[in-house]
Amino acid sequence: MARTELTMGDLTPRDHAFYGLIWAGTTLAARVDQALLRVHDLPLSWFEVMLWLNRQSEPVAASALGAKTLLSRSQVSRVVDQLQARGLVARSVSPADARSVRISLTATGRTAFAEADATRREALREAFDDRLDDADIEALETVWAKLKRA
């Protein structure tokens, strides 16, 4: 039986660009997720929360993480529970509001993040870094900035 080659048909340049963004994001995220799981038993969603926490000098509210990550509020809560169970994050009571909990990376979490970040960079080296030059990266940064303003 002959194999039929699927095509996207006649897409407009805007449609092609949109689906290209979806393809690139999905493909690169899957590559990173697989590497992080294989090497560190750390899903990409956990890494994303750790990425935001790693950049903070003070503990942050879970709601702040929910606003910055690609995760829902309930997903952030579950990820924080799982990270805490592995000793990678700690919860503390907010000094401003005793009803509010703040989250930070532990020393173990910072070490685990640094190791996972090296794995992430290696996973992206061939598929991203080696294929895009500085002008490509600058163009992507311009596109992301425009899209984020919407």
Backbone as CSV, one residue per row, in Angstrom:
resi,resn,N_x,N_y,N_z,CA_x,CA_y,CA_z,C_x,C_y,C_z
1,MET,0.843,-1.163,0.000,0.000,0.000,0.000,0.900,1.242,0.000
2,ALA,0.575,2.175,-0.857,1.362,3.398,-0.961,1.102,4.279,0.256
3,ARG,2.155,4.896,0.694,2.052,5.785,1.855,1.729,7.194,1.376
4,THR,0.712,7.786,1.959,0.321,9.140,1.602,1.109,10.113,2.467
5,GLU,1.743,11.057,1.812,2.503,12.081,2.532,1.551,13.193,2.963
6,LEU,1.468,13.443,4.236,0.609,14.510,4.741,1.264,15.858,4.516
7,THR,0.463,16.847,4.176,0.964,18.208,4.033,0.029,19.145,4.786
8,MET,0.484,20.333,5.028,-0.339,21.346,5.681,-1.194,22.101,4.660
9,GLY,-0.992,21.824,3.383,-1.769,22.509,2.354,-1.277,23.923,2.149
10,ASP,-2.161,24.747,1.659,-1.808,26.138,1.363,-2.019,27.013,2.595
11,LEU,-0.986,27.129,3.386,-1.050,27.996,4.563,-0.575,29.387,4.190
12,THR,-1.171,30.372,4.829,-0.654,31.730,4.661,0.673,31.812,5.416
13,PRO,1.506,32.768,5.092,2.749,32.928,5.863,2.505,33.101,7.360
14,ARG,1.445,33.782,7.750,1.135,33.963,9.178,0.745,32.641,9.821
15,ASP,-0.077,31.845,9.107,-0.446,30.528,9.632,0.795,29.648,9.759
16,HIS,1.632,29.666,8.762,2.861,28.863,8.786,3.754,29.286,9.948
17,ALA,3.874,30.599,10.163,4.695,31.099,11.272,4.110,30.655,12.615
18,PHE,2.792,30.735,12.751,2.152,30.321,13.993,2.398,28.837,14.260
19,TYR,2.131,27.994,13.272,2.334,26.560,13.476,3.813,26.227,13.656
20,GLY,4.674,27.022,13.056,6.110,26.851,13.281,6.481,27.106,14.737
21,LEU,5.890,28.134,15.320,6.133,28.419,16.740,5.646,27.271,17.613
22,ILE,4.461,26.758,17.301,3.911,25.630,18.058,4.830,24.421,17.930
23,TRP,5.237,24.124,16.705,6.127,22.975,16.467,7.432,23.137,17.234
24,ALA,8.059,24.317,17.111,9.353,24.543,17.765,9.228,24.424,19.277
25,GLY,8.223,25.058,19.846,8.049,24.997,21.300,7.801,23.587,21.789
26,THR,6.926,22.878,21.114,6.595,21.511,21.517,7.804,20.587,21.373
27,THR,8.495,20.695,20.258,9.650,19.834,19.986,10.783,20.087,20.971
28,LEU,11.111,21.353,21.193,12.208,21.674,22.099,11.853,21.341,23.545
29,ALA,10.604,21.607,23.944,10.181,21.275,25.310,10.245,19.763,25.534
30,ALA,9.820,18.988,24.554,9.865,17.526,24.695,11.301,17.038,24.804
31,ARG,12.199,17.624,24.028,13.615,17.247,24.083,14.188,17.514,25.473
32,VAL,13.896,18.692,26.015,14.399,19.056,27.339,13.759,18.178,28.411
33,ASP,12.442,17.973,28.329,11.739,17.144,29.303,12.334,15.741,29.345
34,GLN,12.562,15.133,28.193,13.134,13.782,28.136,14.516,13.739,28.779
35,ALA,15.346,14.734,28.480,16.702,14.760,29.048,16.660,14.951,30.562
36,LEU,15.819,15.863,31.033,15.727,16.107,32.473,15.195,14.884,33.216
37,LEU,14.211,14.215,32.632,13.681,13.000,33.263,14.725,11.885,33.278
38,ARG,15.416,11.706,32.165,16.411,10.628,32.046,17.581,10.827,33.017
39,VAL,18.084,12.031,33.090,19.295,12.292,33.871,18.999,12.607,35.337
40,HIS,17.902,13.329,35.594,17.654,13.837,36.958,16.321,13.390,37.564
41,ASP,15.516,12.650,36.808,14.166,12.296,37.241,13.406,13.563,37.647
42,LEU,13.518,14.586,36.789,12.977,15.914,37.061,12.170,16.376,35.841
43,PRO,10.844,16.391,35.932,10.043,16.843,34.793,10.289,18.318,34.479
44,LEU,10.022,18.696,33.251,10.209,20.078,32.821,9.381,21.042,33.664
45,SER,8.180,20.644,34.077,7.348,21.524,34.906,8.034,21.835,36.239
46,TRP,8.707,20.858,36.815,9.451,21.098,38.057,10.610,22.052,37.784
47,PHE,11.315,21.803,36.679,12.451,22.643,36.312,12.006,24.098,36.139
48,GLU,10.842,24.293,35.520,10.367,25.660,35.298,10.144,26.391,36.618
49,VAL,9.536,25.729,37.590,9.330,26.344,38.899,10.688,26.645,39.545
50,MET,11.600,25.699,39.459,12.936,25.905,40.028,13.672,27.042,39.329
51,LEU,13.470,27.184,38.031,14.101,28.269,37.271,13.699,29.618,37.844
52,TRP,12.404,29.800,38.079,11.942,31.069,38.640,12.438,31.267,40.070
53,LEU,12.410,30.217,40.863,12.877,30.334,42.251,14.366,30.606,42.326
54,ASN,15.130,30.023,41.421,16.581,30.196,41.437,17.000,31.649,41.244
55,ARG,16.200,32.421,40.565,16.530,33.819,40.276,16.140,34.778,41.392
56,GLN,15.472,34.275,42.434,14.961,35.141,43.489,15.898,35.136,44.695
57,SER,16.060,36.302,45.296,16.890,36.398,46.500,16.069,36.168,47.768
58,GLU,14.750,36.266,47.656,13.842,36.073,48.784,12.797,35.022,48.410
59,PRO,12.208,34.355,49.395,11.106,33.440,49.097,9.958,34.185,48.403
60,VAL,9.218,33.466,47.557,8.129,34.082,46.796,6.812,33.367,47.064
61,ALA,5.730,34.087,46.870,4.394,33.509,47.024,4.114,32.551,45.876
62,ALA,3.372,31.500,46.163,2.999,30.543,45.122,2.219,31.229,44.013
63,SER,1.414,32.216,44.365,0.647,32.940,43.341,1.562,33.653,42.354
64,ALA,2.708,34.132,42.827,3.666,34.775,41.927,4.227,33.761,40.940
65,LEU,4.470,32.544,41.409,4.940,31.485,40.508,3.870,31.147,39.484
66,GLY,2.622,31.076,39.935,1.526,30.777,39.028,1.378,31.826,37.946
67,ALA,1.689,33.070,38.283,1.565,34.151,37.302,2.702,34.140,36.285
68,LYS,3.846,33.598,36.641,5.016,33.631,35.752,5.224,32.354,34.945
69,THR,4.858,31.225,35.519,5.104,29.956,34.830,3.987,29.673,33.827
70,LEU,4.166,28.624,33.061,3.142,28.177,32.124,2.175,27.196,32.789
71,LEU,2.248,27.120,34.106,1.438,26.168,34.868,0.253,26.868,35.511
72,SER,-0.820,26.103,35.732,-1.972,26.645,36.456,-1.621,26.738,37.941
73,ARG,-2.465,27.434,38.675,-2.240,27.582,40.119,-2.215,26.227,40.818
74,SER,-3.144,25.330,40.440,-3.170,24.010,41.067,-1.954,23.180,40.664
75,GLN,-1.496,23.334,39.429,-0.284,22.619,39.004,0.930,23.108,39.790
76,VAL,1.032,24.420,39.992,2.146,24.970,40.767,2.125,24.379,42.167
77,SER,0.947,24.304,42.770,0.829,23.750,44.117,1.304,22.299,44.161
78,ARG,0.882,21.501,43.183,1.308,20.091,43.136,2.816,19.977,42.914
79,VAL,3.354,20.798,42.017,4.797,20.758,41.749,5.568,21.146,43.002
80,VAL,5.129,22.177,43.694,5.805,22.596,44.925,5.745,21.481,45.963
81,ASP,4.600,20.809,46.088,4.497,19.670,47.009,5.542,18.604,46.670
82,GLN,5.666,18.287,45.390,6.604,17.256,44.956,8.055,17.693,45.147
83,LEU,8.333,18.944,44.852,9.692,19.463,45.064,10.043,19.474,46.549
84,GLN,9.075,19.834,47.385,9.310,19.848,48.829,9.567,18.426,49.336
85,ALA,8.817,17.463,48.825,9.004,16.070,49.245,10.408,15.567,48.905
86,ARG,11.013,16.122,47.870,12.384,15.748,47.505,13.431,16.649,48.153
87,GLY,12.991,17.579,48.983,13.924,18.450,49.688,14.511,19.549,48.824
88,LEU,13.858,19.873,47.714,14.396,20.862,46.779,13.854,22.266,47.018
89,VAL,12.683,22.367,47.655,12.135,23.669,48.032,11.676,23.619,49.478
90,ALA,11.543,24.807,50.047,11.025,24.934,51.418,9.898,25.950,51.406
91,ARG,8.931,25.720,52.277,7.839,26.673,52.472,8.111,27.410,53.776
92,SER,7.755,28.689,53.781,7.875,29.475,55.004,6.681,30.419,55.089
93,VAL,6.360,30.827,56.290,5.256,31.756,56.506,5.717,33.151,56.109
94,SER,4.854,33.870,55.431,5.163,35.237,55.021,5.267,36.133,56.243
95,PRO,6.306,36.954,56.339,6.412,37.868,57.480,5.328,38.948,57.449
96,ALA,4.764,39.218,56.279,3.743,40.265,56.156,2.333,39.741,56.413
97,ASP,2.106,38.434,56.173,0.769,37.864,56.319,0.906,36.405,56.719
98,ALA,0.590,36.112,57.963,0.784,34.755,58.496,-0.050,33.708,57.772
99,ARG,-1.055,34.145,57.004,-1.875,33.192,56.244,-1.229,32.825,54.914
100,SER,-0.220,33.553,54.514,0.408,33.364,53.211,1.715,32.575,53.351
101,VAL,1.911,31.672,52.401,3.109,30.839,52.388,4.019,31.307,51.260
102,ARG,5.303,31.303,51.555,6.298,31.690,50.555,7.203,30.496,50.291
103,ILE,7.753,30.444,49.103,8.516,29.276,48.660,9.905,29.713,48.220
104,SER,10.889,28.873,48.555,12.266,29.142,48.125,12.968,27.823,47.832
105,LEU,14.013,27.901,47.027,14.854,26.730,46.794,15.715,26.492,48.023
106,THR,15.901,25.247,48.370,16.861,24.889,49.415,18.255,24.863,48.792
107,ALA,19.270,24.697,49.611,20.634,24.560,49.079,20.711,23.345,48.158
108,THR,20.058,22.264,48.561,20.007,21.070,47.712,19.291,21.382,46.403
109,GLY,18.227,22.177,46.479,17.487,22.574,45.289,18.318,23.411,44.339
110,ARG,19.130,24.311,44.895,19.995,25.142,44.031,21.032,24.283,43.313
111,THR,21.581,23.312,44.022,22.543,22.397,43.392,21.858,21.567,42.317
112,ALA,20.678,21.030,42.643,19.933,20.227,41.672,19.555,21.066,40.457
113,PHE,19.176,22.331,40.684,18.834,23.202,39.561,20.045,23.424,38.665
114,ALA,21.185,23.719,39.254,22.394,23.964,38.456,22.741,22.745,37.599
115,GLU,22.621,21.561,38.174,22.908,20.340,37.419,21.879,20.130,36.311
116,ALA,20.613,20.356,36.628,19.555,20.195,35.627,19.680,21.247,34.533
117,ASP,20.074,22.459,34.893,20.237,23.511,33.894,21.357,23.162,32.916
118,ALA,22.417,22.550,33.402,23.494,22.101,32.503,22.963,21.031,31.541
119,THR,22.125,20.149,32.039,21.509,19.128,31.187,20.596,19.779,30.155
120,ARG,19.812,20.766,30.582,18.929,21.489,29.654,19.737,22.138,28.543
121,ARG,20.821,22.795,28.919,21.651,23.466,27.915,22.239,22.457,26.921
122,GLU,22.673,21.326,27.422,23.220,20.293,26.543,22.135,19.730,25.625
123,ALA,20.939,19.534,26.149,19.839,19.009,25.335,19.470,19.971,24.207
124,LEU,19.635,21.256,24.432,19.289,22.257,23.425,20.447,22.629,22.502
125,ARG,21.660,22.215,22.868,22.831,22.642,22.094,22.682,22.336,20.608
126,GLU,22.475,21.094,20.263,22.417,20.711,18.852,21.160,21.227,18.155
127,ALA,20.034,21.129,18.821,18.756,21.468,18.192,18.461,22.966,18.167
128,PHE,19.149,23.744,18.981,18.839,25.173,19.090,20.099,26.024,18.932
129,ASP,21.020,25.877,19.866,22.203,26.738,19.878,23.069,26.601,18.621
130,ASP,23.286,25.381,18.176,24.148,25.163,17.016,23.491,25.589,15.706
131,ARG,22.184,25.756,15.701,21.459,26.093,14.470,21.123,27.572,14.344
132,LEU,21.156,28.286,15.456,20.782,29.695,15.443,21.985,30.570,15.784
133,ASP,22.194,31.590,14.968,23.289,32.516,15.264,22.750,33.679,16.099
134,ASP,23.626,34.614,16.438,23.226,35.731,17.298,22.107,36.567,16.680
135,ALA,22.126,36.733,15.359,21.063,37.499,14.692,19.722,36.776,14.809
136,ASP,19.725,35.459,14.709,18.492,34.681,14.878,17.939,34.854,16.286
137,ILE,18.819,34.775,17.274,18.394,34.917,18.671,17.828,36.310,18.902
138,GLU,18.478,37.318,18.360,17.988,38.691,18.506,16.607,38.840,17.854
139,ALA,16.419,38.231,16.691,15.119,38.292,16.014,14.049,37.597,16.861
140,LEU,14.379,36.438,17.428,13.428,35.749,18.296,13.083,36.596,19.512
141,GLU,14.082,37.221,20.113,13.828,38.083,21.278,12.878,39.220,20.907
142,THR,13.033,39.780,19.714,12.138,40.848,19.246,10.719,40.323,19.099
143,VAL,10.577,39.135,18.508,9.253,38.532,18.331,8.618,38.260,19.681
144,TRP,9.355,37.631,20.607,8.787,37.307,21.926,8.336,38.585,22.634
145,ALA,9.153,39.639,22.550,8.799,40.892,23.221,7.487,41.459,22.657
146,LYS,7.332,41.392,21.348,6.087,41.882,20.733,4.896,41.034,21.162
147,LEU,5.059,39.727,21.173,3.960,38.847,21.543,3.596,38.975,23.016
148,LYS,4.569,39.210,23.884,4.303,39.348,25.315,3.543,40.630,25.629
149,ARG,3.689,41.651,24.793,2.988,42.907,25.031,1.484,42.779,24.783
150,ALA,1.073,41.758,24.090,-0.354,41.607,23.727,-1.206,41.309,24.949
